[in-house]
């Protein structure tokens, strides 16, 4: 029964739209109708301020980390843990509370890998931050993170999480299709431009 209930609970937890809840409750703004039109931490930070964006990020991280940690505690099979992690990510991207729409999978995916591959995730996150700092594009940093993570897992021989990381890689690239087109065309707005526009 646990093997069935935890993935369902992970999906429901992942479906909780914390960006929407925080933005509407604290700022009276619906992020689905403003900015980049999504409920992710970046858009909430643009619309409501940095602190609210950080709060959204932490909540979205916990959506991935909490169910994976529970899976590791009670049934640490790589297959089961991966299923639980993917269920949480699926909830975030296809929320049952938002007509099966949702975010771009990055923050919750990071949360999923926090309990299972922290050093490799940290290295990928540092690369992400470096790319954002140098380019100004959060989307490019996110794509860098999910590209680097499978490579780092392979280098360190953590093959039990490799397929999970490839699934995350494919999903994040799919969810960032519009960003990739704008990056290619040179029309993607940097973090600084977005902040200036919202001020």
Phi and psi in degrees as a GROMACS rama.xvg file:
@    title "Ramachandran Plot"
@    xaxis  label "Phi"
@    yaxis  label "Psi"
@TYPE xy
-59.6407  -37.7508  UNK-2
-65.1097  -22.433  UNK-3
-92.3699  -43.411  UNK-4
-69.6524  -38.5667  UNK-5
-66.5805  -44.955  UNK-6
-60.0371  -37.0704  UNK-7
-64.4982  -45.5658  UNK-8
-62.4541  -38.2341  UNK-9
-63.1171  -41.199  UNK-10
-64.0928  -44.9031  UNK-11
-64.6969  -40.3763  UNK-12
-65.2125  -43.0529  UNK-13
-63.3014  -30.0008  UNK-14
-73.729  -18.3055  UNK-15
-63.4951  115.585  UNK-16
-85.4854  78.404  UNK-17
-62.5946  -34.4875  UNK-18
-60.5754  -42.523  UNK-19
-66.527  -44.763  UNK-20
-61.5705  -47.28  UNK-21
-66.4058  -45.5083  UNK-22
-65.5679  -42.0475  UNK-23
-74.9506  -39.0929  UNK-24
-72.1124  -44.376  UNK-25
-91.5562  -27.3237  UNK-26
-124.18  -9.32761  UNK-27
67.3772  27.1097  UNK-28
-120.634  136.661  UNK-29
-96.4719  107.892  UNK-30
-65.8813  -14.9068  UNK-31
-73.8027  -15.0481  UNK-32
-113.965  0.131952  UNK-33
-136.91  160.641  UNK-34
62.0652  -127.31  UNK-35
-88.3342  7.4554  UNK-36
67.1546  27.9292  UNK-37
-134.153  167.678  UNK-38
-97.0218  15.3955  UNK-39
-74.3247  168.255  UNK-40
-61.5506  -37.9071  UNK-41
-62.195  -45.9324  UNK-42
-68.4626  -39.5102  UNK-43
-62.4604  -40.0168  UNK-44
-63.7084  -39.802  UNK-45
-63.9073  -41.7503  UNK-46
-83.9518  -35.4764  UNK-47
-114.711  -19.0674  UNK-48
122.228  158.982  UNK-49
-59.3047  -43.132  UNK-50
-60.8259  -41.1151  UNK-51
-68.0844  -33.8004  UNK-52
-65.0329  -40.7254  UNK-53
-64.499  -41.7355  UNK-54
-61.3139  -42.0511  UNK-55
-63.4826  -43.5576  UNK-56
-59.301  -45.9825  UNK-57
-63.0158  -41.4703  UNK-58
-64.7723  -41.5013  UNK-59
-69.2477  -33.0846  UNK-60
-63.8118  -45.0367  UNK-61
-64.2479  -30.9003  UNK-62
-59.1218  -32.5019  UNK-63
-89.3727  -39.7149  UNK-64
-72.2492  -41.2968  UNK-65
-62.485  -51.0437  UNK-66
-67.2773  -33.4147  UNK-67
-67.2615  -39.9157  UNK-68
-62.4301  -41.3603  UNK-69
-62.9416  -41.9551  UNK-70
-61.5461  -41.9177  UNK-71
-63.7381  -34.665  UNK-72
-72.0427  -37.0089  UNK-73
-108.099  -27.7576  UNK-74
-154.28  78.4445  UNK-75
-78.324  38.0456  UNK-76
-73.9879  130.104  UNK-77
-55.2291  -36.448  UNK-78
-66.3963  -46.6585  UNK-79
-65.3967  -44.4302  UNK-80
-59.94  -41.242  UNK-81
-64.3846  -40.8358  UNK-82
-62.2391  -43.7718  UNK-83
-62.5815  -44.8337  UNK-84
-61.4126  -44.432  UNK-85
-66.0322  -33.3725  UNK-86
-63.5677  -42.6567  UNK-87
-63.9229  -42.4002  UNK-88
-65.933  -40.7907  UNK-89
-61.1682  -39.5038  UNK-90
-62.2492  -40.5488  UNK-91
-65.8706  -39.4074  UNK-92
-86.302  -27.1758  UNK-93
-131.815  69.6471  UNK-94
-70.5342  129.117  UNK-95
-69.5515  -12.9551  UNK-96
-92.7733  -4.91146  UNK-97
-132.486  41.8943  UNK-98
56.2762  38.1477  UNK-99
60.6289  34.019  UNK-100
-113.58  166.957  UNK-101
-178.674  -156.412  UNK-102
-85.7225  -168.069  UNK-103
-100.298  8.43509  UNK-104
83.624  -5.85433  UNK-105
-70.8842  -55.8637  UNK-106
-62.137  -44.5582  UNK-107
-66.9968  -35.0004  UNK-108
-64.2132  -40.3899  UNK-109
-60.2742  -43.3165  UNK-110
-59.3369  -39.5371  UNK-111
-59.9323  -39.2351  UNK-112
-86.2919  -10.0504  UNK-113
-56.2484  -46.8915  UNK-114
-80.7565  -14.5699  UNK-115
-111.67  -21.4503  UNK-116
-153.275  56.2219  UNK-117
-61.3089  -47.9854  UNK-118
-60.5011  -42.7305  UNK-119
-67.4945  -39.547  UNK-120
-63.8007  -41.2965  UNK-121
-61.4185  -43.571  UNK-122
-62.4313  -42.9457  UNK-123
-65.1519  -38.5246  UNK-124
-66.6398  -37.3615  UNK-125
-64.4599  -39.5863  UNK-126
-62.0135  -42.0342  UNK-127
-57.8468  -48.9558  UNK-128
-62.6235  -40.5322  UNK-129
-61.2204  -44.8171  UNK-130
-65.274  -42.089  UNK-131
-63.1071  -42.6934  UNK-132
-62.5031  -42.291  UNK-133
-78.7662  -34.4269  UNK-134
-101.804  -30.2375  UNK-135
86.6904  0.221444  UNK-136
-104.517  113.876  UNK-137
-65.0806  -39.2158  UNK-138
-61.1105  -40.9137  UNK-139
-66.7925  -37.679  UNK-140
-63.9164  -41.3356  UNK-141
-62.6914  -42.7708  UNK-142
-65.9862  -35.701  UNK-143
-63.4991  -42.5501  UNK-144
-59.9311  -50.3017  UNK-145
-74.5898  -17.5897  UNK-146
-78.9592  -41.1088  UNK-147
-71.796  -33.1976  UNK-148
-60.87  -49.339  UNK-149
-60.9553  -36.357  UNK-150
-64.7819  -42.5527  UNK-151
-67.5741  -39.057  UNK-152
-62.4774  -39.9795  UNK-153
-66.438  -42.8625  UNK-154
-60.3  -38.5248  UNK-155
-92.5651  6.34769  UNK-156
72.1967  22.3198  UNK-157
-89.7649  63.4096  UNK-158
-68.4699  -20.4304  UNK-159
-65.2616  -20.9838  UNK-160
-109.422  5.23349  UNK-161
-68.1005  -45.1295  UNK-162
-63.9325  -40.3489  UNK-163
-58.0242  -44.4623  UNK-164
-66.2779  -33.9847  UNK-165
-68.4966  -38.1841  UNK-166
-61.6371  -42.7675  UNK-167
-64.627  -43.7809  UNK-168
-54.4802  -50.8478  UNK-169
-64.0672  -42.619  UNK-170
-66.832  -43.8995  UNK-171
-65.4702  -41.0243  UNK-172
-64.028  -39.6541  UNK-173
-62.9211  -44.1894  UNK-174
-70.7711  -19.1016  UNK-175
-102.209  20.8716  UNK-176
-56.8906  -44.1183  UNK-177
-65.2613  -41.0295  UNK-178
-62.4098  -40.5312  UNK-179
-64.0085  -40.7012  UNK-180
-63.2235  -41.7062  UNK-181
-69.0675  -37.3787  UNK-182
-61.9459  -42.085  UNK-183
-65.1891  -36.3025  UNK-184
-85.6864  -8.20191  UNK-185
76.5398  21.0017  UNK-186
-110.334  1.27429  UNK-187
-67.9883  133.666  UNK-188
-82.897  133.873  UNK-189
-75.3623  166.979  UNK-190
-58.7861  -40.5591  UNK-191
-65.8717  -43.7839  UNK-192
-61.9315  -41.1397  UNK-193
-65.794  -39.4146  UNK-194
-64.4446  -43.9432  UNK-195
-63.4857  -37.4275  UNK-196
-67.8615  -36.0278  UNK-197
-79.0931  -14.3725  UNK-198
